[in-house]
Amino acid sequence: MKHATQVETLRKMFKLREVDRDEDMLGRVVQVPASVYMDNAVLERELETAFRDYPLVVGASTQVREPGSYLLSPWDRLPFVVVRDKGGALRAFLNVCRHRGARLVSGNEKELKFFTCPFHGWVYGLDGELKGVTKPYNFPDLDCGKHKLVELAVTERSGLVWLHPTPGATIDLDASLGADMSEEIAGFKLDELSLHSRKVSTLNANWKLLLKTYLERYHVPILHKNTIGPVFEKGVIAHFEHGLHIRIAAAKTNLMDAAAADPQSWRILDYASVFYTLFPNTFLINHANIVSLNSFYPIAPDKTIWTHDMLYREADYAGEEGQATLAQRFGNIDAVFHREDFGIVEGVQAGLHCGANPQHTLGLEEGLLGMFQHNIDRVTA
């Protein structure tokens, strides 16, 4: 994020603190039909549009830094594998053998030098080309060129790995992410971070309900009163929209310390956490020296796979004591998400079926939920 943008955002939050409210969002109360969280037809439209026509963030560059390192999909709907080849380039393929469809990579492999099918032993290079077939005399007319792995477009920018879910499609991040948003995220230097851990969980709630939890601070002083609530300044947030993506800055309780300092010294992460909704299904959380990367993959209207990649700067957590502190911080963050946010949301999902709320009513401070839903509605119409 440019320094001028950081200064502008902090000054905006000073004014919001004076009036004790978030930035004006939609400016009106909005109602969202409960059916968008329950209806199979709604989910199918989302899967056929939002999850097929737009590049997805599938991890961080640090997770595939070395040749042979790889990222593996947790989602049967799109069983991808992203690998760093010997020349340093990223390649992505459907993790499916072209013989009879067995999964090639299980996740237990330390590194990949090639892809070997565990069913019949067909071997593919990291370029996806079919290199060898067990007992080739069984396939006298096999055209290896027509049996290479199905490739997916993949690229990396600003420390994030982006994959297009549709074979044959290309990725144009300049169009979908935009230069301003791309430059902002690059400023956080995610490519310099290391992976602490990846957690994969299945949650009993709609993917949108889970992601929307991050999009308002109205609940923070109540639900998180004993955890992260005291860290933030009465939920004061400022937001910026870029196309289908949303940036949020949430002020910390030390916000006014910045007012007493020289603006030239302001660093936004010292006084706020900065979040990005990266359409359609990823939420990126930037704290002062740790990053939480969250993606949501729908299985059913009421069931979602959540991946949580926890990243950090090694120099900030050196030695055994530093690593112990880091583990505690990420443990606390994970507990807030799992026990507090997502525990509530799973209850909300269960309560939808009784019919008490045919719609969810969003107040003025919950406008970003309405914006996100509007973006989904736009692409699925």
SVG drawing of the C-alpha trace seen along z (x, -y; Angstrom):
<svg xmlns="http://www.w3.org/2000/svg" viewBox="-41 -15 58 71">
<polyline fill="none" stroke="black" stroke-width="0.4" points="0.0,0.0 1.4,-3.4 2.3,-5.6 -0.1,-8.3 -2.9,-5.7 -2.0,-4.7 -2.1,-8.3 -5.4,-8.9 -6.9,-5.8 -5.7,-6.6 -7.0,-10.2 -10.4,-8.8 -10.4,-6.6 -9.6,-9.6 -12.8,-11.2 -14.9,-8.0 -13.7,-7.7 -14.9,-11.3 -18.4,-10.3 -18.2,-6.8 -19.2,-4.9 -18.0,-3.0 -17.6,-4.6 -20.9,-5.0 -21.4,-1.9 -24.6,-1.3 -26.4,-4.0 -29.5,-1.9 -30.8,1.3 -30.6,4.3 -32.4,7.6 -30.8,10.8 -33.0,13.8 -32.2,16.8 -32.5,18.9 -29.1,17.8 -27.6,19.9 -29.9,22.9 -30.9,23.4 -29.0,26.0 -29.9,24.2 -28.2,21.0 -25.1,22.9 -24.9,24.5 -25.2,21.0 -22.3,19.8 -20.2,22.9 -20.8,22.5 -20.0,18.7 -18.1,17.3 -16.1,20.5 -15.5,21.1 -15.1,17.7 -12.7,16.0 -9.2,16.8 -9.0,18.2 -6.3,17.5 -5.1,21.0 -2.2,20.3 0.9,18.2 4.1,18.1 6.1,19.2 4.3,22.5 5.8,23.4 9.1,21.6 11.4,24.6 11.5,26.8 9.3,29.9 7.2,28.1 3.5,28.1 0.0,27.0 -2.8,29.5 -6.5,28.8 -8.7,29.8 -11.8,29.7 -13.1,32.6 -14.9,30.2 -11.6,28.9 -8.8,31.4 -5.8,29.2 -2.1,29.6 0.2,26.6 3.9,27.4 7.2,25.5 9.1,27.1 12.9,27.5 13.2,24.3 11.4,22.3 8.1,21.9 4.7,22.7 2.6,25.3 -0.9,26.4 -2.9,29.5 -6.0,31.4 -4.7,34.1 -6.2,36.9 -4.5,39.6 -5.5,39.7 -5.8,43.5 -8.6,44.2 -8.8,41.1 -6.9,42.0 -5.5,39.2 -1.8,38.7 -0.7,36.7 -2.0,37.7 -0.4,34.9 2.0,37.3 4.8,36.6 7.6,34.5 8.4,33.1 7.5,34.0 10.0,35.0 7.3,36.4 3.7,37.6 3.3,41.3 -0.1,42.9 -0.5,45.2 -3.1,47.3 -1.3,48.5 2.0,46.7 1.6,44.2 4.3,41.5 4.0,37.8 6.7,35.1 6.2,31.9 5.3,30.4 2.3,32.7 3.6,34.8 3.0,38.5 6.5,40.1 5.8,43.7 3.1,46.4 3.3,49.7 3.3,52.6 3.1,50.3 2.2,53.3 -1.3,53.1 -1.7,49.7 -0.3,50.2 -1.8,47.1 -1.6,44.8 -1.0,41.2 0.9,39.8 0.4,36.3 -3.3,36.7 -3.0,38.2 -1.0,35.5 -2.4,34.0 -5.1,31.4 -3.4,28.0 -4.8,25.0 -3.6,21.5 -1.6,20.4 0.4,17.3 1.7,15.6 1.6,11.9 2.2,10.0 3.1,13.2 -0.2,15.0 -0.8,17.9 -3.8,17.5 -5.3,20.4 -8.0,20.3 -10.5,23.2 -11.4,23.7 -9.1,25.6 -8.1,23.5 -8.8,20.2 -6.2,17.5 -5.5,15.2 -5.5,11.5 -4.9,10.1 -4.5,6.6 -8.1,6.8 -9.5,8.8 -7.4,7.4 -6.3,4.1 -3.1,2.2 -4.0,0.3 -5.2,3.3 -2.2,5.4 0.2,2.7 -1.4,2.4 -1.1,6.1 2.5,6.2 3.4,3.5 2.8,6.0 5.6,8.2 3.9,11.5 6.5,13.1 9.0,12.6 6.9,14.5 7.2,18.1 4.5,20.7 3.8,21.6 1.0,24.0 -2.0,24.8 -5.2,26.0 -8.0,27.6 -11.4,28.0 -14.9,28.9 -17.5,26.5 -21.3,27.0 -22.3,23.6 -22.7,21.9 -19.5,20.6 -20.9,17.0 -22.0,16.9 -18.5,17.9 -16.8,15.3 -19.2,12.6 -18.2,13.0 -15.1,11.0 -16.9,8.2 -18.4,6.4 -17.1,5.3 -20.5,4.9 -20.2,8.2 -16.6,7.8 -17.2,6.1 -19.9,8.7 -18.8,12.0 -15.1,11.4 -15.2,9.4 -12.8,11.7 -10.4,12.3 -9.7,9.8 -12.5,7.3 -10.2,5.2 -7.7,4.8 -10.0,2.9 -11.3,-0.7 -15.1,-0.2 -15.3,1.4 -14.2,-1.7 -13.5,-0.6 -12.9,-2.2 -13.3,-0.4 -12.4,-0.7 -13.9,1.2 -12.1,2.2 -14.3,4.1 -15.4,7.2 -12.8,7.0 -13.0,5.1 -10.3,3.7 -11.1,3.0 -9.0,1.2 -10.0,1.9 -8.6,-0.6 -6.9,0.7 -7.3,-0.9 -3.9,-2.7 -5.2,-4.6 -4.9,-8.0 -1.2,-7.5 -0.7,-8.1 -2.3,-11.5 0.5,-12.6 3.2,-11.3 4.6,-12.7 2.5,-11.4 5.7,-10.6 6.3,-7.9 2.9,-6.4 2.7,-2.7 -0.9,-1.6 -0.3,1.9 0.9,0.2 -2.5,-1.2 -4.9,1.0 -5.3,4.4 -5.9,4.5 -8.2,7.1 -8.9,8.0 -11.9,9.9 -10.4,11.4 -13.4,12.4 -14.9,14.9 -13.8,16.9 -10.6,15.7 -10.1,13.4 -6.6,12.0 -5.8,10.6 -2.7,8.5 -1.7,7.8 1.6,6.1 3.8,9.1 1.6,12.1 -0.8,12.9 -3.9,15.1 -5.0,16.4 -8.4,17.9 -10.3,19.6 -13.7,21.2 -14.7,24.0 -18.4,25.0 -19.3,28.7 -23.1,28.2 -25.3,25.2 -24.6,26.0 -21.1,27.4 -17.8,25.8 -14.1,26.6 -12.0,23.9 -8.3,23.6 -6.3,21.4 -2.7,20.6 -0.8,18.9 2.2,16.8 4.9,14.9 8.2,13.0 11.0,15.2 13.1,12.3 10.2,11.3 10.0,14.7 13.5,16.0 14.6,18.7 12.6,21.1 11.0,18.3 9.9,16.5 8.5,19.7 6.6,20.4 5.1,16.9 4.2,17.4 2.5,20.7 0.5,19.1 -0.6,16.2 -1.8,18.4 -3.4,20.8 -5.4,17.8 -6.4,16.6 -7.5,20.1 -9.5,20.5 -11.2,17.1 -12.2,18.2 -13.2,21.8 -14.8,21.5 -16.3,18.0 -16.9,16.8 -17.6,20.1 -19.2,21.7 -21.9,18.9 -22.2,19.2 -22.8,23.0 -25.6,22.2 -27.0,19.6 -27.0,22.1 -28.8,24.7 -31.4,22.1 -32.2,21.3 -34.3,24.4 -36.9,23.5 -38.1,20.6 -37.9,17.9 -35.9,15.6 -37.0,15.7 -34.3,13.0 -31.3,11.6 -31.6,7.9 -28.3,6.0 -27.8,2.7 -25.8,-0.3 -22.6,1.1 -23.1,4.4 -23.2,2.8 -20.2,4.7 -22.1,8.0 -24.7,6.5 -21.9,5.3 -20.4,8.8 -23.8,10.4 -24.5,7.9 -21.2,8.9 -22.2,12.6 -25.6,11.8 -24.1,9.8 -22.0,12.6 -24.6,15.3 -27.5,13.4"/>
</svg>
